[in-house]
Amino acid sequence: MLSNVAGSSPQEVVSSTRPGATSAKRGRVLVPLAVLVLIALGAAYVRSRTGRVPVHYSTVAASVGTVAPAVLSSGTVNPVTTIQVGSYVSGVIRTVSCDFNTRVKAGQLCARIDARPYESMVEQAAAVLGTAQAQLDKDRAGLANAQRIESRNRTLAQRGFVSSETVDAAASTVAQARAQVALDQADIVQRQAQLRAARINLGYTDIVSPVDGTVVSRNVT
C-alpha cells in the first residue's frame, strides 16, 4: 500500500505537468508565425496597390496655330554697329521723340532743339546779303556814270576843251568804280556762304536717325 502510493504519486505529478509545458511552447511558436503572416499580408497589399496604378491618357484635337521662333541667350547681347547720333549745334531741347529701347527708322525725328536763335541768324544773314546786293547795284550805277564822264572828257580833250589831267582823273574814277563792283561781288559771295551756313545750322536743330535700328542709350534730357 505504501509502495502503491509512492509509485502512483510520481505518475500523477508527471501527468499533471506535461500538458502545461506543451501549451507554453505552442504559444511561443504561434506568436512569431502570426507576425510573419501579418507582414506577408501587408507586403502583398502594398504590392497590389502599387502595381495597379491606373494610367490616364489626355487627348487633344489637332488644330492649326502660329509657330513663333524664339532665341535664348545666356550672355550679354551687344549691337553689331553702334552709331552716335547728335547735333553740331547746341541749345535747349524742346522735344524728345525717341526713348530707350525703341525702334527707329532712317530719317525719323528723335529730338528737336529750340530753333528760334538759329532762325534769327538766318534772317540776319539774309538781310546782310540783301544789303550787299543793293550796294552792288549802286556801285554798278556809279561805274556806268564814271564811264560816261570818261567818254565825254575824251571827246572834249580831242577838241581841246579839257586838259589831259581831266581825262586821266575820269579814267581813274572808272577804274575805282570797277574795283568797287568786283569787291561788292566778292562780298555777295561771302554773304551767300554765311546764309547757307546759317540755314545748315538751322537744319541741325532737328536730330534725326541716320539708319534703321534700336535706341540703346539716350543721353539727352
Residue pairs with C-beta under 8 A, 6 or more apart in sequence:
79 213
79 214
79 216
81 213
82 216
83 210
83 211
83 213
85 110
85 207
85 208
85 209
85 210
86 207
87 111
87 113
87 204
87 205
87 207
88 201
88 204
89 113
89 118
89 201
89 204
89 205
90 113
91 113
91 114
91 115
91 117
91 118
91 205
92 113
92 114
93 111
93 112
93 113
93 114
93 220
93 221
94 112
94 113
94 114
95 111
95 112
96 110
96 111
96 218
96 220
96 221
97 108
97 109
97 110
97 111
97 112
98 104
98 108
98 110
98 111
98 209
98 215
98 218
99 215
99 218
100 215
100 216
100 217
100 218
101 214
101 215
101 216
102 214
102 215
103 212
103 213
103 214
104 110
104 209
104 212
104 213
104 214
104 215
105 209
105 212
106 209
106 210
106 211
106 212
107 208
107 209
108 208
108 209
109 206
109 207
109 208
110 207
110 208
110 209
110 215
111 207
111 220
112 205
112 206
112 207
113 204
113 205
113 206
113 207
114 205
115 202
115 205
118 198
118 201
118 202
118 205
119 202
121 198
121 201
121 202
122 195
122 198
122 199
122 202
124 198
125 191
125 194
125 195
125 197
125 198
126 195
128 191
128 194
128 195
129 188
129 191
129 192
129 194
129 195
132 184
132 187
132 188
132 191
133 188
135 184
135 187
136 181
136 184
136 185
136 187
136 188
139 177
139 180
139 181
139 184
140 181
142 177
142 180
143 174
143 177
143 178
143 180
143 181
146 170
146 173
146 174
146 176
146 177
147 174
147 177
149 170
149 173
150 167
150 170
150 171
150 173
150 174
153 162
153 166
153 167
153 170
154 167
154 170
156 162
156 166
157 163
157 164
157 166
157 167
